[in-house]
Amino acid sequence: MNFGWQLLWRQKKAVAGLIIVTALCLMALLAPILAPTDPGERVGRSHQPPTVGHYFGTTKMGRDVYAQFVWGARPSLAVGFATGLFITALGTIIGLVAGYFGGRTDATLDLITNAVLVIPNIPLLILLASFAGTVGPVAIMMIIALTSWPWGARMTRSQTMALRNREFVTAARMVGEPSWRIIFVEILPNLVPLIGINIVGSIIYAIVAQTTLEYLGFGDPLNVTWGTMLYNAQNSSAIIVGAWWDISAPAAGIALVGLGLALLNFTFDEIANPQLRSGPALSRWLRLSRLRKRELEAAR
């Protein structure tokens, strides 16, 4: 595990992505300090360009774009991270159970997974949101989570099926270990790189899906998020009147989150597929991992 962290920290892309994501999360947490102004308060003229007093300019209603950007990061990142973790947890559990037990359990879960998988996600999200009317962040999170878990479940299922007949799993069955312990102690640790990829990908998708729903007008307009900022900028014809700052701020925030998470995702992919890279640190980490696995198998 220590060598895994060392490998992660030696990846420049991973460090850059972690710095970007951490900076945005700290900005959201420190919103009362960084932007003490109420984001819904009128503080200037309509569509005032960026100035020293208003770093990102103002909206059509005279509200400070910088304050809205900082405060809007809170619900946008919170919904994105919470939804991504929920999607990954649900998909991982379903994939582990289906891949390990097989038989009717696998057939039933695979049928449910395929049924949800073939439905276009974004149109389904729009349909569900239209029936629900104006929805808040929690409702958006649940809609996204319950329609986006199959991809992670399919990948986890395939990897679990490849691992369930390995020697260390067979040895665990022979000594009488319960199924839950084999799944969560023997198989799950070998899926950590894949789970990392699923988490990062799910967070990116959740943020984009949330922004899409809010941009289309299905979010609560009273909640300041990056999505509602884009929705309000569209309604005020910000691009037409030349108020590029009204759209640039939330768009830049979403792009930065996507960039940071994509850099982390690329690094997890490299760790999960070591043949893509070479180097002494990676080779040493892989040799020690294989040696430790052989020692555990011999001890059994």
MIDOSE-1310 file (N, C-alpha, C; in nm, 2 decimals, decimal comma, always signed):
residues 300
mnfg	+0,08/-0,12/+0,00/+0,00/+0,00/+0,00/+0,09/+0,13/+0,00; +0,20/+0,12/+0,08/+0,29/+0,24/+0,08/+0,35/+0,26/-0,06; +0,38/+0,15/-0,13/+0,44/+0,17/-0,26/+0,33/+0,22/-0,36; +0,21/+0,18/-0,33/+0,10/+0,24/-0,42/+0,09/+0,39/-0,40
wqll	+0,10/+0,44/-0,27/+0,09/+0,58/-0,25/+0,21/+0,65/-0,31; +0,33/+0,59/-0,30/+0,45/+0,65/-0,35/+0,44/+0,66/-0,50; +0,38/+0,55/-0,57/+0,36/+0,56/-0,71/+0,26/+0,67/-0,75; +0,16/+0,68/-0,67/+0,06/+0,79/-0,70/+0,12/+0,92/-0,69
wrqk	+0,20/+0,95/-0,58/+0,26/+1,08/-0,56/+0,36/+1,11/-0,67; +0,43/+1,01/-0,73/+0,53/+1,04/-0,83/+0,47/+1,07/-0,96; +0,34/+1,05/-0,98/+0,27/+1,09/-1,10/+0,24/+1,23/-1,10; +0,30/+1,31/-1,20/+0,27/+1,45/-1,20/+0,13/+1,48/-1,23
kava	+0,06/+1,40/-1,32/-0,08/+1,42/-1,35/-0,16/+1,41/-1,22; -0,13/+1,31/-1,14/-0,21/+1,28/-1,02/-0,19/+1,40/-0,92; -0,07/+1,45/-0,91/-0,05/+1,56/-0,81/-0,12/+1,68/-0,86; -0,11/+1,71/-0,99/-0,18/+1,83/-1,05/-0,33/+1,82/-1,03
glii	-0,39/+1,70/-1,06/-0,53/+1,68/-1,04/-0,57/+1,69/-0,90; -0,49/+1,64/-0,81/-0,53/+1,65/-0,66/-0,52/+1,79/-0,62; -0,43/+1,87/-0,67/-0,42/+2,01/-0,63/-0,54/+2,09/-0,67; -0,58/+2,06/-0,80/-0,70/+2,13/-0,85/-0,83/+2,10/-0,77
vtal	-0,85/+1,97/-0,75/-0,97/+1,93/-0,68/-0,97/+1,98/-0,54; -0,85/+1,97/-0,47/-0,84/+2,01/-0,33/-0,86/+2,16/-0,32; -0,81/+2,24/-0,41/-0,83/+2,38/-0,41/-0,98/+2,42/-0,42; -1,05/+2,36/-0,51/-1,19/+2,39/-0,53/-1,27/+2,35/-0,41
clma	-1,23/+2,23/-0,35/-1,31/+2,19/-0,23/-1,28/+2,28/-0,11; -1,16/+2,33/-0,10/-1,13/+2,43/+0,01/-1,20/+2,56/-0,02; -1,21/+2,60/-0,14/-1,28/+2,72/-0,18/-1,43/+2,71/-0,14; -1,49/+2,59/-0,16/-1,63/+2,57/-0,12/-1,64/+2,57/+0,03
llap	-1,55/+2,51/+0,10/-1,56/+2,50/+0,25/-1,54/+2,64/+0,31; -1,45/+2,72/+0,25/-1,42/+2,85/+0,30/-1,50/+2,96/+0,24; -1,62/+2,93/+0,18/-1,70/+3,03/+0,11/-1,74/+3,15/+0,20; -1,78/+3,13/+0,33/-1,81/+3,24/+0,41/-1,70/+3,34/+0,43
ilap	-1,57/+3,29/+0,42/-1,46/+3,38/+0,44/-1,42/+3,44/+0,31; -1,42/+3,36/+0,20/-1,37/+3,41/+0,07/-1,48/+3,50/+0,00; -1,60/+3,48/+0,03/-1,71/+3,56/-0,03/-1,82/+3,59/+0,08; -1,79/+3,68/+0,17/-1,88/+3,71/+0,27/-2,01/+3,78/+0,22
tdpg	-2,02/+3,82/+0,10/-2,14/+3,88/+0,04/-2,24/+3,78/+0,01; -2,37/+3,81/+0,04/-2,48/+3,72/+0,01/-2,49/+3,71/-0,14; -2,48/+3,58/-0,20/-2,48/+3,56/-0,34/-2,61/+3,61/-0,41; -2,72/+3,62/-0,33/-2,85/+3,66/-0,38/-2,87/+3,81/-0,37
ervg	-2,78/+3,89/-0,31/-2,80/+4,03/-0,29/-2,75/+4,11/-0,41; -2,83/+4,22/-0,44/-2,80/+4,31/-0,55/-2,69/+4,40/-0,50; -2,57/+4,40/-0,57/-2,46/+4,48/-0,52/-2,40/+4,57/-0,63; -2,46/+4,57/-0,75/-2,40/+4,66/-0,85/-2,50/+4,67/-0,97
rshq	-2,45/+4,73/-1,07/-2,54/+4,75/-1,19/-2,56/+4,62/-1,27; -2,65/+4,63/-1,36/-2,68/+4,51/-1,44/-2,56/+4,48/-1,54; -2,52/+4,35/-1,54/-2,41/+4,31/-1,63/-2,29/+4,40/-1,63; -2,24/+4,43/-1,51/-2,12/+4,51/-1,49/-2,00/+4,43/-1,52
pptv	-1,91/+4,47/-1,60/-1,79/+4,39/-1,63/-1,70/+4,37/-1,51; -1,61/+4,28/-1,51/-1,52/+4,25/-1,39/-1,44/+4,38/-1,36; -1,44/+4,41/-1,23/-1,37/+4,52/-1,18/-1,30/+4,48/-1,05; -1,23/+4,58/-0,98/-1,16/+4,55/-0,86/-1,27/+4,51/-0,75
ghyf	-1,38/+4,58/-0,75/-1,48/+4,56/-0,66/-1,56/+4,43/-0,68; -1,57/+4,39/-0,81/-1,65/+4,27/-0,85/-1,56/+4,19/-0,94; -1,48/+4,10/-0,88/-1,38/+4,03/-0,96/-1,43/+3,96/-1,08; -1,55/+3,90/-1,08/-1,61/+3,83/-1,19/-1,73/+3,90/-1,25
gttk	-1,74/+4,03/-1,22/-1,85/+4,11/-1,28/-1,98/+4,08/-1,20; -2,09/+4,13/-1,26/-2,22/+4,11/-1,20/-2,32/+4,05/-1,30; -2,43/+3,99/-1,25/-2,53/+3,93/-1,34/-2,63/+4,04/-1,39; -2,73/+4,00/-1,46/-2,83/+4,09/-1,51/-2,91/+4,16/-1,39
mgrd	-2,92/+4,08/-1,28/-2,99/+4,13/-1,16/-2,89/+4,21/-1,07; -2,77/+4,23/-1,11/-2,67/+4,31/-1,03/-2,61/+4,23/-0,92; -2,62/+4,10/-0,92/-2,56/+4,01/-0,82/-2,41/+3,98/-0,85; -2,33/+3,96/-0,75/-2,19/+3,94/-0,77/-2,17/+3,80/-0,82
vyaq	-2,10/+3,79/-0,94/-2,08/+3,66/-1,00/-1,97/+3,58/-0,91; -1,88/+3,65/-0,86/-1,77/+3,59/-0,78/-1,84/+3,52/-0,66; -1,92/+3,59/-0,59/-1,99/+3,53/-0,47/-2,08/+3,41/-0,51; -2,15/+3,42/-0,62/-2,23/+3,31/-0,67/-2,14/+3,19/-0,71
fvwg	-2,02/+3,22/-0,77/-1,93/+3,11/-0,81/-1,88/+3,04/-0,68; -1,84/+3,11/-0,58/-1,78/+3,05/-0,46/-1,89/+2,97/-0,39; -2,00/+3,03/-0,36/-2,11/+2,97/-0,29/-2,17/+2,85/-0,37; -2,18/+2,87/-0,50/-2,23/+2,77/-0,59/-2,15/+2,64/-0,60
arps	-2,02/+2,66/-0,56/-1,93/+2,54/-0,56/-1,98/+2,44/-0,45; -2,03/+2,49/-0,34/-2,07/+2,40/-0,23/-2,17/+2,29/-0,28; -2,30/+2,33/-0,32/-2,39/+2,23/-0,36/-2,35/+2,15/-0,49; -2,28/+2,21/-0,58/-2,23/+2,14/-0,70/-2,13/+2,03/-0,67
lavg	-2,03/+2,07/-0,59/-1,93/+1,96/-0,55/-1,99/+1,86/-0,45; -2,08/+1,91/-0,36/-2,14/+1,81/-0,26/-2,22/+1,71/-0,33; -2,31/+1,76/-0,42/-2,39/+1,66/-0,50/-2,31/+1,57/-0,58; -2,21/+1,63/-0,65/-2,12/+1,55/-0,74/-2,05/+1,44/-0,66
fatg	-1,99/+1,47/-0,55/-1,91/+1,38/-0,48/-2,00/+1,27/-0,41; -2,11/+1,32/-0,35/-2,20/+1,23/-0,28/-2,26/+1,13/-0,38; -2,30/+1,18/-0,49/-2,37/+1,10/-0,59/-2,26/+1,00/-0,65; -2,14/+1,05/-0,68/-2,04/+0,96/-0,73/-2,01/+0,84/-0,63
lfit	-2,00/+0,88/-0,50/-1,97/+0,77/-0,41/-2,08/+0,67/-0,39; -2,21/+0,72/-0,40/-2,32/+0,63/-0,39/-2,33/+0,54/-0,51; -2,31/+0,60/-0,63/-2,31/+0,52/-0,75/-2,20/+0,41/-0,75; -2,08/+0,45/-0,70/-1,97/+0,35/-0,70/-2,00/+0,24/-0,60
algt	-2,05/+0,28/-0,48/-2,08/+0,18/-0,37/-2,19/+0,08/-0,42; -2,30/+0,13/-0,48/-2,41/+0,05/-0,53/-2,36/-0,04/-0,64; -2,29/+0,01/-0,74/-2,24/-0,07/-0,85/-2,14/-0,17/-0,80; -2,05/-0,14/-0,71/-1,95/-0,23/-0,66/-2,02/-0,35/-0,58
iigl	-2,11/-0,32/-0,50/-2,18/-0,43/-0,42/-2,26/-0,52/-0,52; -2,33/-0,47/-0,61/-2,40/-0,55/-0,71/-2,31/-0,63/-0,79; -2,20/-0,57/-0,84/-2,10/-0,64/-0,92/-2,03/-0,75/-0,84; -2,00/-0,73/-0,72/-1,93/-0,83/-0,64/-2,03/-0,95/-0,61
vagy	-2,15/-0,92/-0,57/-2,24/-1,03/-0,55/-2,27/-1,11/-0,67; -2,30/-1,04/-0,78/-2,33/-1,11/-0,91/-2,21/-1,19/-0,96; -2,09/-1,14/-0,95/-1,97/-1,21/-1,00/-1,93/-1,32/-0,92; -1,94/-1,31/-0,79/-1,90/-1,42/-0,70/-1,99/-1,53/-0,69
fggr	-2,12/-1,51/-0,67/-2,22/-1,62/-0,65/-2,26/-1,68/-0,79; -2,26/-1,61/-0,89/-2,30/-1,66/-1,02/-2,44/-1,72/-1,02; -2,47/-1,81/-1,12/-2,60/-1,88/-1,12/-2,72/-1,79/-1,13; -2,82/-1,82/-1,06/-2,95/-1,74/-1,07/-2,93/-1,60/-1,01
tdat	-2,84/-1,59/-0,91/-2,82/-1,45/-0,86/-2,75/-1,37/-0,96; -2,65/-1,42/-1,03/-2,59/-1,34/-1,14/-2,69/-1,31/-1,25; -2,77/-1,41/-1,29/-2,86/-1,39/-1,40/-2,96/-1,28/-1,37; -3,01/-1,28/-1,24/-3,11/-1,19/-1,20/-3,05/-1,05/-1,20
ldli	-2,94/-1,03/-1,13/-2,87/-0,90/-1,12/-2,83/-0,85/-1,26; -2,78/-0,95/-1,34/-2,74/-0,91/-1,48/-2,85/-0,86/-1,56; -2,97/-0,92/-1,55/-3,09/-0,88/-1,62/-3,13/-0,73/-1,58; -3,13/-0,71/-1,45/-3,16/-0,57/-1,40/-3,06/-0,47/-1,45
tnav	-2,93/-0,51/-1,44/-2,82/-0,42/-1,49/-2,84/-0,39/-1,63; -2,86/-0,49/-1,72/-2,88/-0,46/-1,86/-3,00/-0,38/-1,89; -3,11/-0,40/-1,81/-3,23/-0,32/-1,83/-3,21/-0,18/-1,81; -3,13/-0,14/-1,70/-3,11/+0,00/-1,67/-3,00/+0,05/-1,77
lvip	-2,91/-0,04/-1,81/-2,80/+0,01/-1,89/-2,84/+0,05/-2,03; -2,94/-0,01/-2,09/-2,98/+0,02/-2,23/-3,07/+0,15/-2,23; -3,11/+0,20/-2,12/-3,19/+0,32/-2,12/-3,10/+0,44/-2,13; -3,12/+0,53/-2,22/-3,04/+0,65/-2,23/-3,05/+0,73/-2,10
nipl	-2,94/+0,76/-2,04/-2,94/+0,82/-1,90/-2,99/+0,96/-1,90; -2,93/+1,05/-1,99/-2,97/+1,19/-1,99/-3,12/+1,21/-2,02; -3,17/+1,14/-2,13/-3,32/+1,15/-2,16/-3,40/+1,10/-2,04; -3,36/+0,99/-1,98/-3,43/+0,94/-1,86/-3,43/+1,04/-1,75
lill	-3,32/+1,10/-1,72/-3,31/+1,20/-1,61/-3,40/+1,32/-1,64; -3,40/+1,36/-1,77/-3,49/+1,47/-1,80/-3,64/+1,43/-1,78; -3,67/+1,31/-1,82/-3,81/+1,26/-1,81/-3,85/+1,26/-1,66; -3,76/+1,20/-1,58/-3,79/+1,19/-1,44/-3,80/+1,32/-1,37
asfa	-3,71/+1,41/-1,41/-3,71/+1,55/-1,35/-3,84/+1,62/-1,39; -3,88/+1,60/-1,52/-4,00/+1,67/-1,57/-4,13/+1,63/-1,49; -4,13/+1,50/-1,45/-4,24/+1,45/-1,37/-4,24/+1,51/-1,23; -4,11/+1,52/-1,18/-4,10/+1,57/-1,04/-4,11/+1,72/-1,03
gtvg	-4,10/+1,79/-1,15/-4,11/+1,94/-1,15/-3,98/+1,99/-1,10; -3,98/+2,11/-1,04/-3,86/+2,17/-0,98/-3,81/+2,08/-0,87; -3,68/+2,04/-0,88/-3,63/+1,95/-0,78/-3,50/+2,01/-0,72; -3,48/+1,97/-0,59/-3,36/+2,02/-0,52/-3,24/+1,93/-0,54
pvai	-3,13/+1,97/-0,48/-3,01/+1,89/-0,49/-3,02/+1,74/-0,45; -3,09/+1,72/-0,34/-3,11/+1,58/-0,29/-3,18/+1,49/-0,39; -3,29/+1,55/-0,45/-3,37/+1,48/-0,55/-3,29/+1,45/-0,67; -3,21/+1,55/-0,72/-3,13/+1,53/-0,83/-3,02/+1,42/-0,81
mmii	-2,97/+1,42/-0,69/-2,87/+1,32/-0,65/-2,93/+1,18/-0,66; -3,05/+1,16/-0,61/-3,11/+1,03/-0,61/-3,15/+0,99/-0,75; -3,20/+1,08/-0,83/-3,23/+1,05/-0,97/-3,11/+1,00/-1,05; -3,00/+1,08/-1,03/-2,87/+1,04/-1,10/-2,82/+0,91/-1,05
alts	-2,82/+0,89/-0,92/-2,76/+0,77/-0,86/-2,83/+0,64/-0,90; -2,97/+0,65/-0,90/-3,05/+0,53/-0,93/-3,05/+0,49/-1,08; -2,99/+0,58/-1,16/-2,99/+0,55/-1,31/-2,85/+0,53/-1,37; -2,75/+0,54/-1,28/-2,61/+0,55/-1,33/-2,52/+0,45/-1,28
wpwg	-2,57/+0,35/-1,20/-2,48/+0,25/-1,14/-2,44/+0,13/-1,23; -2,51/+0,10/-1,34/-2,48/-0,02/-1,41/-2,34/-0,03/-1,47; -2,28/+0,08/-1,52/-2,15/+0,07/-1,58/-2,05/+0,02/-1,48; -2,05/+0,07/-1,35/-1,96/+0,02/-1,25/-1,99/-0,12/-1,21
armt	-2,11/-0,16/-1,21/-2,15/-0,29/-1,17/-2,10/-0,39/-1,28; -2,11/-0,36/-1,41/-2,06/-0,45/-1,51/-1,91/-0,47/-1,50; -1,84/-0,36/-1,48/-1,69/-0,38/-1,47/-1,65/-0,46/-1,35; -1,72/-0,43/-1,23/-1,68/-0,50/-1,11/-1,72/-0,65/-1,12
rsqt	-1,83/-0,68/-1,19/-1,88/-0,82/-1,21/-1,77/-0,89/-1,29; -1,73/-0,84/-1,40/-1,63/-0,91/-1,48/-1,50/-0,93/-1,41; -1,45/-0,84/-1,33/-1,33/-0,86/-1,26/-1,35/-0,96/-1,15; -1,46/-0,96/-1,08/-1,49/-1,05/-0,98/-1,49/-1,19/-1,03
malr	-1,56/-1,21/-1,15/-1,56/-1,35/-1,21/-1,42/-1,40/-1,24; -1,33/-1,30/-1,28/-1,19/-1,34/-1,31/-1,12/-1,38/-1,18; -1,16/-1,33/-1,07/-1,08/-1,35/-0,94/-1,14/-1,46/-0,86; -1,27/-1,50/-0,88/-1,33/-1,59/-0,79/-1,27/-1,73/-0,80
nref	-1,20/-1,77/-0,91/-1,14/-1,90/-0,92/-0,99/-1,90/-0,90; -0,94/-1,78/-0,85/-0,79/-1,78/-0,83/-0,76/-1,86/-0,71; -0,63/-1,89/-0,70/-0,58/-1,99/-0,59/-0,61/-1,93/-0,45; -0,59/-1,81/-0,43/-0,61/-1,76/-0,29/-0,76/-1,76/-0,25
vtaa	-0,85/-1,74/-0,35/-0,99/-1,75/-0,32/-1,03/-1,89/-0,30; -0,98/-1,98/-0,38/-1,01/-2,13/-0,36/-0,96/-2,17/-0,22; -0,84/-2,13/-0,18/-0,79/-2,17/-0,05/-0,87/-2,11/+0,06; -0,92/-1,99/+0,04/-1,01/-1,94/+0,15/-1,14/-2,02/+0,16
rmvg	-1,19/-2,07/+0,05/-1,31/-2,15/+0,06/-1,28/-2,28/+0,13; -1,17/-2,34/+0,10/-1,13/-2,47/+0,15/-1,11/-2,46/+0,31; -1,07/-2,35/+0,36/-1,05/-2,34/+0,50/-1,18/-2,30/+0,57; -1,29/-2,28/+0,50/-1,42/-2,26/+0,55/-1,45/-2,11/+0,58
epsw	-1,38/-2,02/+0,51/-1,42/-1,88/+0,54/-1,56/-1,85/+0,48; -1,64/-1,76/+0,55/-1,77/-1,73/+0,50/-1,76/-1,65/+0,37; -1,87/-1,65/+0,29/-1,87/-1,58/+0,16/-1,85/-1,43/+0,18; -1,91/-1,37/+0,28/-1,89/-1,23/+0,29/-1,75/-1,19/+0,32
riif	-1,67/-1,27/+0,39/-1,53/-1,24/+0,42/-1,45/-1,26/+0,29; -1,48/-1,36/+0,22/-1,40/-1,38/+0,09/-1,42/-1,27/+0,00; -1,55/-1,22/-0,01/-1,58/-1,11/-0,10/-1,51/-0,98/-0,06; -1,52/-0,94/+0,07/-1,48/-0,81/+0,12/-1,33/-0,81/+0,16
veil	-1,27/-0,93/+0,19/-1,14/-0,93/+0,24/-1,04/-0,99/+0,14; -1,08/-1,09/+0,06/-1,00/-1,15/-0,04/-1,01/-1,09/-0,18; -1,13/-1,06/-0,22/-1,15/-1,01/-0,36/-1,15/-0,86/-0,37; -1,22/-0,79/-0,27/-1,24/-0,65/-0,28/-1,10/-0,57/-0,29
pnlv	-1,00/-0,60/-0,20/-0,88/-0,53/-0,21/-0,81/-0,53/-0,35; -0,83/-0,64/-0,42/-0,78/-0,65/-0,56/-0,85/-0,56/-0,66; -0,96/-0,51/-0,62/-1,04/-0,42/-0,71/-1,03/-0,27/-0,68; -0,93/-0,24/-0,59/-0,92/-0,10/-0,55/-0,89/-0,01/-0,66
plig	-0,79/-0,04/-0,75/-0,77/+0,05/-0,87/-0,90/+0,07/-0,95; -0,97/-0,04/-0,98/-1,09/-0,03/-1,06/-1,20/+0,06/-0,99; -1,21/+0,04/-0,85/-1,30/+0,12/-0,78/-1,26/+0,27/-0,78; -1,13/+0,30/-0,78/-1,09/+0,43/-0,79/-1,13/+0,49/-0,92
iniv	-1,12/+0,42/-1,03/-1,16/+0,46/-1,16/-1,31/+0,49/-1,16; -1,39/+0,40/-1,10/-1,53/+0,41/-1,10/-1,57/+0,54/-1,02; -1,51/+0,56/-0,91/-1,54/+0,68/-0,82/-1,52/+0,81/-0,90; -1,40/+0,82/-0,96/-1,37/+0,94/-1,03/-1,46/+0,96/-1,15
gsii	-1,48/+0,86/-1,23/-1,57/+0,87/-1,34/-1,71/+0,90/-1,30; -1,76/+0,84/-1,19/-1,90/+0,87/-1,15/-1,91/+1,01/-1,10; -1,81/+1,06/-1,03/-1,82/+1,20/-0,98/-1,83/+1,30/-1,10; -1,74/+1,28/-1,20/-1,75/+1,36/-1,32/-1,89/+1,36/-1,39
yaiv	-1,94/+1,23/-1,40/-2,07/+1,22/-1,47/-2,18/+1,29/-1,38; -2,17/+1,27/-1,25/-2,27/+1,33/-1,16/-2,28/+1,48/-1,17; -2,16/+1,54/-1,17/-2,15/+1,69/-1,18/-2,21/+1,74/-1,31; -2,17/+1,67/-1,42/-2,22/+1,71/-1,56/-2,37/+1,69/-1,57
aqtt	-2,42/+1,57/-1,51/-2,56/+1,54/-1,52/-2,64/+1,65/-1,44; -2,59/+1,68/-1,32/-2,66/+1,78/-1,23/-2,66/+1,91/-1,30; -2,55/+1,95/-1,36/-2,55/+2,08/-1,43/-2,64/+2,08/-1,55; -2,65/+1,97/-1,62/-2,74/+1,96/-1,74/-2,88/+1,98/-1,69
leyl	-2,92/+1,91/-1,59/-3,06/+1,92/-1,54/-3,09/+2,06/-1,50; -3,00/+2,13/-1,42/-3,03/+2,26/-1,37/-3,02/+2,36/-1,49; -2,93/+2,34/-1,59/-2,93/+2,43/-1,70/-3,06/+2,43/-1,78; -3,12/+2,31/-1,78/-3,25/+2,29/-1,86/-3,37/+2,34/-1,78
gfgd	-3,34/+2,39/-1,65/-3,45/+2,45/-1,57/-3,52/+2,36/-1,48; -3,46/+2,24/-1,45/-3,53/+2,14/-1,36/-3,48/+2,16/-1,22; -3,38/+2,24/-1,19/-3,33/+2,26/-1,06/-3,41/+2,37/-0,99; -3,38/+2,39/-0,86/-3,45/+2,49/-0,79/-3,37/+2,63/-0,81
plnv	-3,44/+2,72/-0,88/-3,37/+2,85/-0,91/-3,33/+2,93/-0,79; -3,38/+2,90/-0,67/-3,34/+2,97/-0,55/-3,21/+2,92/-0,49; -3,17/+2,80/-0,53/-3,04/+2,75/-0,49/-2,93/+2,79/-0,58; -2,83/+2,85/-0,53/-2,72/+2,90/-0,61/-2,62/+2,78/-0,63
twgt	-2,62/+2,73/-0,76/-2,52/+2,63/-0,80/-2,46/+2,67/-0,93; -2,36/+2,60/-0,98/-2,30/+2,64/-1,11/-2,40/+2,61/-1,22; -2,49/+2,51/-1,20/-2,59/+2,48/-1,30/-2,70/+2,59/-1,31; -2,75/+2,64/-1,19/-2,85/+2,75/-1,20/-2,78/+2,88/-1,24
mlyn	-2,65/+2,90/-1,22/-2,59/+3,02/-1,27/-2,59/+3,02/-1,43; -2,57/+2,90/-1,49/-2,57/+2,89/-1,63/-2,72/+2,91/-1,68; -2,81/+2,86/-1,60/-2,95/+2,87/-1,64/-2,99/+3,02/-1,64; -2,96/+3,09/-1,53/-2,99/+3,23/-1,52/-2,92/+3,31/-1,63
aqns	-2,79/+3,28/-1,66/-2,72/+3,35/-1,76/-2,79/+3,33/-1,90; -2,83/+3,21/-1,92/-2,90/+3,18/-2,05/-3,03/+3,26/-2,06; -3,11/+3,27/-1,95/-3,23/+3,34/-1,95/-3,21/+3,49/-1,97; -3,10/+3,54/-1,92/-3,07/+3,68/-1,93/-3,00/+3,72/-2,06
saii	-2,98/+3,62/-2,15/-2,91/+3,64/-2,28/-2,78/+3,70/-2,26; -2,70/+3,64/-2,17/-2,57/+3,70/-2,13/-2,47/+3,70/-2,25; -2,48/+3,60/-2,33/-2,39/+3,59/-2,45/-2,42/+3,69/-2,55; -2,55/+3,71/-2,58/-2,60/+3,81/-2,68/-2,56/+3,95/-2,64
vgaw	-2,57/+3,98/-2,51/-2,54/+4,12/-2,47/-2,39/+4,14/-2,44; -2,31/+4,03/-2,46/-2,17/+4,04/-2,44/-2,12/+4,02/-2,30; -2,21/+3,97/-2,21/-2,17/+3,95/-2,07/-2,11/+3,81/-2,05; -1,99/+3,79/-2,11/-1,93/+3,66/-2,12/-1,89/+3,61/-1,98
wdis	-1,86/+3,70/-1,89/-1,82/+3,66/-1,75/-1,94/+3,59/-1,68; -2,06/+3,62/-1,71/-2,17/+3,55/-1,65/-2,17/+3,40/-1,67; -2,13/+3,36/-1,79/-2,12/+3,22/-1,82/-1,99/+3,16/-1,80; -1,88/+3,24/-1,81/-1,74/+3,19/-1,80/-1,71/+3,14/-1,66
apaa	-1,76/+3,20/-1,56/-1,72/+3,16/-1,42/-1,77/+3,02/-1,39; -1,91/+2,99/-1,40/-1,95/+2,85/-1,37/-1,89/+2,75/-1,47; -1,88/+2,79/-1,60/-1,83/+2,70/-1,70/-1,68/+2,66/-1,66; -1,60/+2,76/-1,62/-1,46/+2,74/-1,58/-1,46/+2,65/-1,46
gial	-1,55/+2,67/-1,36/-1,55/+2,58/-1,24/-1,58/+2,43/-1,28; -1,67/+2,41/-1,36/-1,71/+2,28/-1,41/-1,59/+2,22/-1,48; -1,53/+2,30/-1,57/-1,42/+2,25/-1,65/-1,30/+2,21/-1,56; -1,27/+2,29/-1,46/-1,16/+2,27/-1,37/-1,18/+2,14/-1,29
vglg	-1,30/+2,12/-1,24/-1,33/+1,99/-1,17/-1,31/+1,87/-1,26; -1,37/+1,88/-1,38/-1,35/+1,78/-1,48/-1,20/+1,75/-1,51; -1,12/+1,85/-1,53/-0,98/+1,84/-1,56/-0,91/+1,77/-1,44; -0,93/+1,82/-1,32/-0,87/+1,76/-1,20/-0,90/+1,61/-1,18
lall	-1,03/+1,58/-1,20/-1,07/+1,44/-1,18/-1,03/+1,35/-1,29; -1,02/+1,41/-1,41/-0,97/+1,33/-1,53/-0,82/+1,30/-1,51; -0,75/+1,39/-1,46/-0,60/+1,36/-1,43/-0,59/+1,25/-1,33; -0,67/+1,25/-1,23/-0,67/+1,15/-1,13/-0,72/+1,02/-1,19
nftf	-0,82/+1,02/-1,27/-0,87/+0,90/-1,33/-0,77/+0,84/-1,42; -0,69/+0,92/-1,50/-0,59/+0,87/-1,58/-0,48/+0,80/-1,50; -0,45/+0,85/-1,39/-0,35/+0,79/-1,30/-0,40/+0,66/-1,25; -0,52/+0,65/-1,20/-0,58/+0,52/-1,15/-0,58/+0,42/-1,26
deia	-0,60/+0,46/-1,39/-0,60/+0,37/-1,50/-0,46/+0,31/-1,52; -0,36/+0,40/-1,51/-0,22/+0,35/-1,52/-0,19/+0,25/-1,41; -0,23/+0,27/-1,29/-0,21/+0,18/-1,18/-0,28/+0,05/-1,20; -0,41/+0,06/-1,25/-0,48/-0,06/-1,28/-0,43/-0,14/-1,40
npql	-0,36/-0,07/-1,49/-0,31/-0,14/-1,61/-0,16/-0,11/-1,62; -0,08/-0,18/-1,53/+0,07/-0,15/-1,52/+0,14/-0,16/-1,65; +0,09/-0,24/-1,75/+0,16/-0,25/-1,87/+0,17/-0,12/-1,95; +0,09/-0,02/-1,91/+0,09/+0,10/-1,98/+0,21/+0,19/-1,94
rsgp	+0,27/+0,15/-1,83/+0,39/+0,23/-1,78/+0,50/+0,14/-1,75; +0,62/+0,20/-1,73/+0,74/+0,13/-1,68/+0,81/+0,22/-1,59; +0,90/+0,16/-1,51/+0,98/+0,24/-1,42/+1,02/+0,16/-1,30; +1,12/+0,20/-1,23/+1,17/+0,12/-1,11/+1,07/+0,12/-1,00
alsr	+1,00/+0,23/-0,97/+0,91/+0,23/-0,86/+0,79/+0,14/-0,89; +0,74/+0,14/-1,01/+0,63/+0,05/-1,05/+0,67/-0,09/-1,04; +0,79/-0,12/-1,10/+0,84/-0,26/-1,10/+0,86/-0,32/-0,96; +0,91/-0,23/-0,87/+0,93/-0,28/-0,74/+0,80/-0,30/-0,67
wlrl	+0,71/-0,21/-0,69/+0,57/-0,23/-0,63/+0,51/-0,35/-0,67; +0,51/-0,38/-0,80/+0,45/-0,51/-0,86/+0,52/-0,63/-0,80; +0,66/-0,63/-0,80/+0,73/-0,75/-0,74/+0,69/-0,77/-0,60; +0,68/-0,67/-0,52/+0,65/-0,69/-0,38/+0,50/-0,74/-0,36
srlr	+0,42/-0,69/-0,45/+0,28/-0,73/-0,44/+0,26/-0,88/-0,47; +0,34/-0,92/-0,58/+0,33/-1,06/-0,61/+0,39/-1,15/-0,50; +0,50/-1,10/-0,45/+0,57/-1,18/-0,34/+0,48/-1,19/-0,22; +0,41/-1,08/-0,18/+0,32/-1,09/-0,07/+0,20/-1,18/-0,09
krel	+0,15/-1,18/-0,21/+0,04/-1,27/-0,25/+0,09/-1,42/-0,24; +0,21/-1,45/-0,29/+0,26/-1,59/-0,28/+0,28/-1,63/-0,13; +0,33/-1,54/-0,05/+0,35/-1,57/+0,09/+0,21/-1,60/+0,16; +0,11/-1,52/+0,13/-0,03/-1,55/+0,18/-0,08/-1,68/+0,14
eaar	-0,06/-1,72/+0,01/-0,11/-1,84/-0,04/-0,03/-1,96/+0,02; +0,10/-1,94/+0,04/+0,18/-2,05/+0,11/+0,14/-2,07/+0,25; +0,10/-1,95/+0,32/+0,06/-1,96/+0,46/-0,07/-2,04/+0,48; -0,15/-2,03/+0,38/-0,28/-2,11/+0,39/-0,26/-2,25/+0,37
